[in-house]
């Protein structure tokens, strides 16, 4: 009879719930140098999910990465592949577009077993089967071998992953303790929880179950002492009183009853909604909408990133999706913008304050602005326990969204960003595709009337194609034609046929294409702006090759490829959606961006030749509507480092 996986002498096991270990047939494997172990740890933190090269680089080199980072990373991956192959696990670590993916089964990874057992235990609690629930949760907790990844704590990304695992462990522990206490195992629960509560003294749910277990075990004075200790600690550390749930547990202990503390029956509060109205004429992308909705509903997209250039319809798709998922997220749907009206980033305290008001989380509000980290932790705890859809609009970078995302729970988040946010591992990414010609004409018809479009479909097609089939351009054109009811579509199409006039025609009223593009322009680094200006000289409506880009940038192809990859990551450049060699790939500037770049280059924009680190370029932005009054911008120290690093890396 063949051996089962558990009996196999070559069975490989990966452990993160404690020190990082890999065993084969029960024998620990030598995992190599510290940086190599850090790569493996991050891959295991996101099993069966692509992890970007940028994320792995930030994990291994917490500060500024060396110029040889990519080459060294490839060496670590090669060594790990050899290690797995020698352990009887060939083919488990794959190169995928943008990064690497480690394939592991639930039996092989303790984190996957833990999550499966904990989820089954919670489901048993909800199903009214406490015996099964306590058994499953206990099995999950027994997998814990101590603080995760303690030997890799110098890496900030891995510390965040360790905190996420610890949060999941504590949540499962609290559920087990509550269930076991309700079944009568109060002495065991009181003793077990005491040690954990000492390590995490501000976990009020943990302290509450400790109080109740002590009380039910006949140790009332100790139960009251737990409350008093927590009350003083909260007041001293955070300036807060105990939560309503903790106060309720305290009243039960004072009353001397052995009943389970339950709040008084209350009328169900209405679901929290912080959404703009749905777009009544939303058009197109039905397949993408269905795929995204299915991913969010089934938990595939616990965190989903919508990536697309300015005007691609990210916000409209996100809001339309949220309105369609009202029944699936009964605890609320909350949208917050991570940028101010002027395009600058909002501070975390402002975002948390808005979310706390919408979710009626007074304790989070009370911690702001002095204790943003504790406030973010409370927000994540609440988010993890509620079926809430969080929508984050205009995400500038990974750091702006990480504090808002829970590691587990029934909620989901959808993030709209121009950038791919490559540093976020374990997320589902969806690239916004352009509308088709028919969809664009349908949208135009919704705005100006289908009969007007039907009377001159050829001109309607010219109008939508002039704006690159961008929903923003179609909507602005439509609004302009609603006002200019006397204007024949053919005459307006003639105006748009001249590329130099398109941006002016689409810059009437609010929003304007120029203003929206300017917001994205200001977020780019000096190098990004300089490279885009040169690429903007390439022919319109024609994809270009690496050779074309190298000629436009006046750089050797390796250096040009580096710039193209930087622009792809920021969302300023569109790349192929399938794997293809760099020299054969076709790249493209979104049409609106291309038109704006030509306008910048034609209105006095000056820029240097990208010739090497000896240059000290100066850029003068004098184009009206982009930098009011004209501003001369020198390279900053950060730009200088990036300039030299890029040039030396490519050379």
C-alpha positions in Angstrom: 0.0 0.0 0.0 1.5 3.4 -0.9 2.5 5.7 1.9 0.2 8.7 2.7 1.6 12.2 2.6 2.0 12.1 6.4 3.9 8.8 6.2 6.1 9.6 3.3 9.8 9.8 4.3 10.2 12.7 1.7 7.2 14.8 2.9 8.1 18.5 3.0 6.7 20.7 5.7 6.9 24.5 5.9 6.4 26.3 9.2 5.9 30.0 9.9 4.0 29.8 13.2 7.2 30.1 15.2 10.8 30.1 13.8 11.0 29.6 10.1 11.6 25.9 9.4 11.4 23.5 6.5 11.6 19.8 7.1 11.8 16.9 4.7 11.0 13.5 6.1 11.1 15.0 9.6 14.6 16.4 9.2 15.2 20.1 9.3 16.8 21.6 6.1 19.5 24.2 6.1 17.8 27.3 4.7 20.9 29.3 3.9 21.9 32.9 4.7 19.6 35.3 6.4 18.5 37.2 3.2 17.7 33.9 1.5 15.5 32.9 4.5 13.8 36.3 4.3 12.9 35.6 0.6 11.4 32.2 1.5 9.5 33.6 4.5 7.8 36.3 2.4 6.9 33.7 -0.3 5.4 31.5 2.5 3.5 34.4 3.9 1.6 34.5 0.6 1.4 30.9 -0.6 0.1 30.1 -4.0 0.1 33.9 -4.7 2.5 35.9 -6.9 4.8 38.0 -4.9 6.4 40.9 -6.8 10.1 41.5 -7.2 9.7 44.9 -5.5 8.1 43.3 -2.5 10.8 40.7 -2.1 13.5 43.4 -2.6 11.9 45.6 0.1 11.8 42.5 2.4 15.5 41.6 2.0 16.9 45.2 2.0 14.8 47.3 4.4 16.7 50.4 3.5 18.0 51.4 0.1 18.6 48.3 -2.0 22.0 47.8 -3.7 22.3 48.1 -7.4 22.9 44.3 -7.5 19.6 43.6 -5.7 17.9 41.9 -8.6 20.9 39.7 -9.4 21.2 38.7 -5.8 17.5 38.0 -5.5 17.8 35.7 -8.5 20.6 33.8 -6.7 18.5 33.4 -3.6 15.6 32.0 -5.7 17.9 29.7 -7.5 19.3 28.3 -4.2 15.8 27.8 -2.8 14.7 26.0 -6.0 17.7 23.7 -5.6 16.9 23.2 -1.9 13.3 22.2 -2.7 14.4 19.9 -5.5 16.9 18.1 -3.2 14.1 17.7 -0.7 11.8 16.1 -3.2 9.7 19.1 -4.2 10.9 20.1 -7.7 8.8 22.7 -9.6 7.3 24.4 -6.5 8.9 27.8 -7.0 7.9 29.4 -10.3 8.7 32.6 -12.1 5.5 34.5 -12.9 4.9 37.9 -14.5 6.3 40.5 -12.1 7.6 38.1 -9.5 7.7 34.6 -8.0 5.1 32.1 -6.8 5.6 29.3 -4.2 3.1 26.5 -4.6 2.3 24.6 -1.4 -0.6 22.5 -0.2 -2.6 22.8 3.0 -0.9 19.7 4.4 2.6 21.2 3.7 2.1 24.7 5.2 1.2 25.2 8.9 -0.3 28.6 8.1 -2.7 27.1 5.6 -3.7 24.3 8.1 -4.2 26.9 10.8 -6.4 29.1 8.7 -8.5 26.2 7.5 -9.0 24.8 11.0 -9.8 28.2 12.5 -12.3 29.0 9.7 -14.0 25.6 10.3 -14.1 26.2 14.0 -15.8 29.6 13.6 -18.3 28.0 11.2 -19.1 25.4 13.8 -19.7 28.2 16.3 -22.1 29.9 14.0 -23.8 26.5 13.3 -24.4 25.8 17.0 -21.9 23.0 17.4 -19.6 24.1 20.3 -18.0 20.6 20.8 -16.8 20.5 17.2 -15.8 24.2 17.4 -13.6 23.8 20.4 -11.9 20.8 19.0 -11.1 22.4 15.7 -10.0 25.7 17.3 -7.8 23.8 19.7 -6.1 21.9 16.9 -5.5 25.2 15.1 -4.0 26.8 18.2 -1.7 23.7 18.8 0.1 24.5 15.6 1.5 27.7 17.2 5.1 27.3 18.2 5.8 30.8 19.4 6.3 34.3 18.0 6.5 33.9 14.2 9.6 34.9 12.3 11.3 36.4 15.3 14.8 35.8 13.8 13.8 37.9 10.8 12.3 40.8 12.8 14.8 43.3 11.3 12.8 43.3 8.1 9.8 45.7 8.4 7.7 43.8 5.8 8.2 40.5 7.7 7.4 42.2 11.0 4.1 43.3 9.5 3.5 39.7 8.3 4.3 38.4 11.8 1.9 40.9 13.3 -0.8 39.7 10.9 -0.3 36.1 11.9 -0.3 37.0 15.6 -3.6 38.9 15.1 -5.1 35.8 13.5 -3.9 33.6 16.3 -5.3 35.9 19.0 -8.6 36.1 17.3 -8.8 32.3 17.1 -7.7 32.0 20.7 -10.4 34.4 21.9 -13.1 32.4 20.0 -11.9 29.2 21.5 -11.8 30.7 25.0 -15.3 32.0 24.7 -16.7 28.7 23.4 -14.9 26.6 25.9 -15.9 28.8 28.8 -19.6 28.6 27.7 -19.2 24.8 27.8 -18.0 24.9 31.4 -14.2 24.6 31.1 -13.7 27.8 33.1 -10.8 26.7 35.2 -8.8 25.6 32.1 -9.8 28.8 30.2 -8.9 31.1 33.1 -5.4 29.6 33.5 -4.7 29.4 29.7 -5.9 32.9 29.0 -3.9 34.5 31.8 -0.5 33.9 30.1 -1.7 35.2 26.7 -3.4 38.2 28.3 -0.1 39.1 30.0 1.6 39.2 26.6 -1.3 41.3 25.1 -2.7 43.3 28.0 -4.7 45.7 25.8 -6.8 43.0 24.1 -10.1 43.8 25.7 -11.9 40.8 24.2 -9.3 38.5 25.7 -9.6 40.3 29.1 -13.4 40.0 29.0 -13.3 36.2 28.5 -10.7 36.0 31.3 -13.0 37.9 33.6 -16.0 35.7 32.9 -14.1 32.5 33.1 -12.7 33.5 36.5 -16.1 34.6 37.7 -17.7 31.3 36.6 -15.0 29.4 38.3 -15.9 31.1 41.6 -13.0 33.5 41.6 -14.9 36.8 41.7 -12.2 38.9 43.3 -9.7 37.9 40.7 -12.2 38.7 38.0 -12.7 42.2 39.4 -9.0 42.7 39.6 -8.6 41.9 35.9 -11.1 44.7 35.1 -9.4 47.2 37.4 -6.0 46.4 35.9 -7.2 46.9 32.4 -9.1 50.1 33.3 -6.0 51.7 34.7 -3.8 50.5 31.8 -6.2 52.0 29.2 -6.4 55.3 31.1 -2.6 55.5 31.5 -1.6 54.3 28.0 -4.4 55.6 25.8 -6.5 57.9 27.9 -9.6 55.7 27.2 -12.3 54.0 29.3 -13.0 50.3 28.9 -15.3 49.3 25.9 -19.0 48.7 26.3 -18.5 44.9 26.1 -15.9 45.1 28.9 -18.3 47.2 31.0 -21.0 44.7 30.4 -18.8 41.8 31.6 -17.9 43.9 34.7 -21.6 44.5 35.5 -22.2 40.7 35.3 -19.4 40.0 37.7 -20.6 42.6 40.1 -24.2 41.3 40.0 -22.8 37.9 41.0 -24.7 36.0 38.4 -23.2 33.1 36.4 -25.2 34.1 33.3 -23.4 34.7 30.0 -23.0 38.5 29.6 -25.2 39.5 26.7 -26.1 43.0 25.8 -29.7 44.1 26.0 -31.7 43.5 22.9 -31.3 46.4 20.5 -32.8 47.4 17.2 -30.4 46.5 14.4 -28.5 49.6 13.4 -28.8 50.5 9.8 -25.9 49.4 7.6 -23.1 51.9 7.2 -22.9 53.5 3.8 -20.4 56.0 2.6 -20.9 55.9 -1.1 -21.5 58.4 -3.9 -24.6 57.7 -6.0 -24.3 55.0 -8.6 -23.7 56.1 -12.2 -27.1 55.8 -13.8 -25.7 55.5 -17.3 -22.9 53.0 -16.4 -21.9 51.3 -19.6 -19.6 48.4 -20.6 -17.1 46.1 -18.9 -19.8 43.6 -17.9 -17.4 40.7 -18.1 -14.8 42.5 -16.0 -17.5 43.6 -13.5 -18.9 40.0 -13.2 -15.4 38.6 -12.7 -14.5 41.2 -10.1 -17.8 40.8 -8.2 -17.4 37.0 -8.2 -13.9 37.3 -6.8 -15.0 39.7 -4.0 -18.0 37.6 -3.1 -16.1 34.3 -3.0 -13.2 35.7 -1.0 -10.7 35.4 -3.9 -10.4 39.1 -3.9 -10.1 39.8 -0.1 -8.0 42.7 -1.3 -8.4 43.7 -5.0 -6.4 46.5 -6.8 -8.0 48.2 -9.8 -5.2 49.5 -11.9 -5.6 52.0 -14.7 -4.5 55.4 -16.1 -6.3 58.6 -15.5 -9.8 58.6 -17.0 -10.0 54.8 -17.4 -13.1 54.5 -15.2 -11.7 52.9 -12.0 -13.8 54.9 -9.6 -17.0 54.4 -11.6 -16.4 50.6 -11.8 -15.7 50.5 -8.1 -18.8 52.4 -7.0 -21.0 50.5 -9.4 -19.6 47.2 -8.0 -20.3 48.4 -4.4 -23.9 49.3 -5.2 -24.4 45.8 -6.7 -23.0 44.1 -3.6 -25.3 45.6 -1.0 -26.8 42.3 0.1 -23.4 40.6 0.4 -22.0 43.3 2.7 -24.8 44.0 5.2 -22.5 45.7 7.7 -21.6 48.5 5.3 -19.9 49.8 2.2 -17.4 52.6 2.8 -15.5 54.7 0.3 -12.7 57.1 1.2 -10.4 59.1 -1.1 -6.8 58.9 -0.1 -5.9 62.1 -1.9 -7.0 65.7 -1.2 -8.8 67.8 -3.9 -5.4 69.3 -4.8 -3.9 65.8 -5.5 -1.7 65.7 -2.3 -1.9 62.6 0.0 -4.2 62.7 2.9 -2.6 61.7 6.3 -3.5 58.4 7.9 -5.2 60.2 10.8 -7.6 62.0 8.5 -8.5 58.8 6.7 -9.0 56.9 10.0 -11.1 59.7 11.4 -13.4 59.6 8.4 -13.8 55.8 8.6 -14.3 55.9 12.3 -17.2 58.4 11.9 -18.8 56.4 9.2 -18.5 53.1 11.2 -19.5 54.9 14.5 -16.2 53.8 16.2 -15.9 56.3 19.0 -12.9 54.5 20.5 -10.9 55.0 17.2 -11.9 58.7 17.1 -10.7 59.1 20.7 -7.2 57.8 19.8 -6.7 60.4 17.1 -4.5 62.2 16.3 -2.1 61.2 19.0 -2.2 57.4 18.7 -2.6 56.6 15.0 -1.1 53.1 15.3 -3.4 52.0 18.0 -6.4 53.6 16.2 -5.5 51.7 13.0 -5.3 48.4 15.0 -8.7 49.0 16.4 -10.1 49.8 13.0 -8.6 46.6 11.6 -10.1 44.5 14.4 -13.5 46.0 13.7 -13.1 45.5 10.0 -12.0 41.8 10.5 -15.2 41.1 12.4 -17.7 42.7 10.0 -18.9 42.0 6.5 -17.8 45.4 5.2 -16.7 46.4 1.7 -14.0 49.1 2.0 -13.3 51.1 -1.2 -10.0 53.1 -1.2 -9.8 55.6 -4.1 -6.7 57.2 -5.5 -4.2 55.1 -3.5 -0.8 56.8 -4.0 1.3 53.9 -2.7 1.4 50.8 -0.5 2.1 52.7 2.7 -1.2 54.6 2.4 -3.3 51.4 2.4 -1.5 48.9 4.6 -2.7 50.2 7.9 -6.3 50.0 6.8 -6.3 46.4 5.6 -7.0 43.5 8.0 -5.2 40.2 7.6 -8.4 38.2 7.8 -12.1 38.4 8.3 -15.3 38.5 6.3 -14.8 42.0 4.9 -13.1 42.9 1.6 -11.3 45.9 0.1 -11.1 47.3 -3.4 -8.3 49.7 -4.1 -8.3 52.1 -7.1 -4.8 53.2 -8.1 -2.8 54.4 -11.1 0.1 52.3 -9.8 0.2 48.5 -9.6 1.1 48.8 -5.9 3.6 46.0 -6.5 4.7 46.0 -2.8 1.3 44.6 -1.8 1.6 40.8 -1.8 -1.3 38.4 -1.9 -3.8 40.7 -3.6 -6.0 40.2 -6.7 -5.1 42.7 -9.4 -7.4 43.8 -12.2 -6.2 46.0 -15.0 -8.7 48.4 -16.5 -9.2 47.7 -20.2 -10.4 50.4 -22.6 -14.1 50.5 -23.6 -14.8 49.1 -27.0 -16.0 51.4 -29.8 -19.6 50.1 -29.4 -19.5 50.6 -25.6 -18.1 54.1 -26.0 -20.8 55.0 -28.5 -23.4 53.6 -26.2 -22.2 55.7 -23.3 -22.2 58.8 -25.5 -25.8 57.9 -26.5 -26.8 57.7 -22.9 -25.6 61.2 -22.3 -26.7 63.1 -25.5 -29.5 60.8 -26.5 -29.4 57.6 -28.6 -31.3 59.2 -31.5 -28.6 61.9 -31.9 -25.9 59.2 -32.0 -27.9 57.0 -34.3 -28.4 59.9 -36.8 -24.6 60.2 -37.4 -22.8 57.1 -36.1 -19.7 57.7 -38.2 -19.2 61.1 -36.5 -20.0 59.6 -33.1 -17.3 57.0 -33.7 -14.7 59.7 -34.6 -15.6 61.6 -31.3 -15.0 58.6 -29.0 -11.9 57.5 -30.8 -10.4 61.0 -30.6 -10.3 60.5 -26.8 -8.8 57.1 -27.0 -12.1 55.4 -25.9 -11.5 56.8 -22.4 -14.7 56.9 -20.3 -13.6 60.3 -19.0 -13.2 61.8 -22.5 -16.5 60.3 -23.7 -18.3 61.8 -20.7 -16.8 65.2 -21.1 -17.5 65.2 -24.9 -21.1 64.2 -24.1 -21.6 66.9 -21.5 -20.2 69.5 -24.0 -22.6 68.3 -26.7 -25.5 68.4 -24.3 -24.8 72.2 -23.8 -24.0 72.7 -27.5 -27.3 71.2 -28.7 -27.1 73.0 -32.0 -23.7 71.6 -32.9 -23.7 68.8 -35.4 -21.7 65.8 -34.3 -19.7 66.0 -37.6 -18.5 69.5 -36.8 -17.5 68.5 -33.2 -15.7 65.5 -34.6 -13.8 67.8 -37.0 -12.6 69.8 -34.1 -11.3 66.7 -32.4 -9.6 65.5 -35.5 -6.7 67.9 -34.8 -4.6 66.3 -32.0 -3.4 69.7 -30.7 -7.0 70.8 -30.1 -8.3 67.7 -28.3 -7.1 68.6 -24.8 -8.6 72.1 -25.1 -11.9 70.7 -26.3 -11.9 68.3 -23.3 -11.0 71.0 -20.8 -14.3 72.7 -20.3 -16.2 72.7 -17.1 -15.4 70.3 -14.2 -13.7 67.8 -14.4 -11.3 68.6 -17.2 -8.8 66.2 -18.8 -6.0 68.7 -18.2 -6.6 68.9 -14.5 -6.9 65.2 -14.1 -3.8 64.6 -16.0 -1.9 67.2 -14.0 -2.7 65.4 -10.8 -1.0 62.3 -12.1 1.9 64.3 -13.5 2.7 65.9 -10.1 3.0 62.4 -8.5 5.8 61.3 -10.9 9.5 61.6 -10.0 11.8 63.8 -12.1 13.0 60.8 -14.0 9.5 59.7 -14.8 8.6 63.1 -16.1 11.7 63.4 -18.2 11.3 60.0 -19.7 7.6 60.6 -20.5 8.2 63.9 -22.2 10.7 62.2 -24.6 8.3 59.2 -25.2 5.6 61.8 -25.9 7.4 62.7 -29.1 6.7 59.2 -30.6 3.9 59.0 -33.1 0.3 59.1 -31.8 -1.9 56.0 -31.8 1.0 53.7 -32.6 2.5 51.1 -30.2 6.3 51.3 -29.9 9.1 48.9 -29.3 12.0 48.9 -26.9 14.2 50.1 -29.8 11.8 53.0 -30.4 12.0 53.9 -26.8 15.7 53.7 -26.6 16.0 56.1 -29.6 13.5 58.5 -28.1 15.2 58.5 -24.7 18.7 58.5 -26.3 19.8 55.6 -24.1 21.1 52.1 -24.6 18.3 49.5 -24.6 19.1 48.1 -21.1 18.7 51.6 -19.6 15.6 52.3 -21.7 14.0 49.1 -20.5 14.6 50.2 -16.9 12.7 53.4 -17.6 9.9 51.6 -19.3 9.5 49.3 -16.3 9.5 52.2 -13.9 6.7 53.9 -15.9 4.7 50.6 -16.1 4.8 50.3 -12.4 3.4 53.8 -12.0 0.6 53.2 -14.5 1.8 55.8 -16.9 2.6 53.3 -19.6 0.6 50.3 -20.9 2.4 47.0 -21.4 1.4 43.7 -23.0 -1.0 41.5 -20.9 0.8 38.3 -21.9 4.4 37.2 -21.5 6.7 38.3 -24.3 10.4 39.0 -24.6 11.3 42.6 -23.9 12.7 43.3 -27.4 9.5 42.0 -29.0 7.0 43.7 -26.7 4.8 46.5 -27.8 4.3 49.4 -25.4 1.7 52.2 -25.6 1.0 55.5 -24.0 -2.7 56.0 -23.3 -4.0 58.5 -25.9 -5.0 61.2 -23.5 -1.7 61.0 -21.7 0.1 61.1 -25.0 -1.8 64.2 -26.1 -1.0 66.0 -22.8 2.6 65.1 -23.1 2.7 66.7 -26.6 1.1 69.8 -25.2 3.7 70.0 -22.4 6.5 69.5 -24.9 5.1 72.2 -27.2 4.5 74.9 -24.6 8.0 75.7 -23.5 8.8 72.5 -21.6 12.6 72.0 -21.6 14.4 68.9 -20.6 17.9 67.5 -20.6 19.3 64.6 -22.5 19.4 61.5 -20.3 23.1 61.1 -20.8 24.5 59.9 -17.4 25.1 60.7 -13.8 27.3 63.7 -14.5 24.3 65.7 -15.6 22.4 68.0 -13.2 19.2 68.5 -15.2 16.7 71.4 -14.7 13.2 71.2 -15.8 11.0 74.3 -16.3 7.3 73.7 -16.3 5.7 76.6 -18.1 2.7 75.0 -19.7 -0.4 76.8 -18.7 -2.7 74.7 -16.6 0.0 72.4 -15.3 2.1 74.4 -12.9 0.4 77.8 -12.5 2.9 80.7 -13.0 5.7 78.4 -14.1 7.9 76.7 -11.6 11.5 75.7 -12.1 12.2 72.3 -10.5 15.8 71.2 -9.7 16.6 67.5 -9.1 16.2 66.6 -5.4 18.7 64.4 -3.5 16.2 61.6 -4.0 16.1 62.2 -7.7 19.9 62.3 -7.8 20.2 58.9 -6.2 17.5 57.5 -8.5 19.3 59.0 -11.5 22.7 57.5 -10.6 21.3 54.2 -9.6 19.3 53.8 -12.8 22.2 54.8 -15.0 24.7 52.6 -13.2 22.3 49.6 -13.1 21.7 49.9 -16.8 25.3 50.4 -17.7 
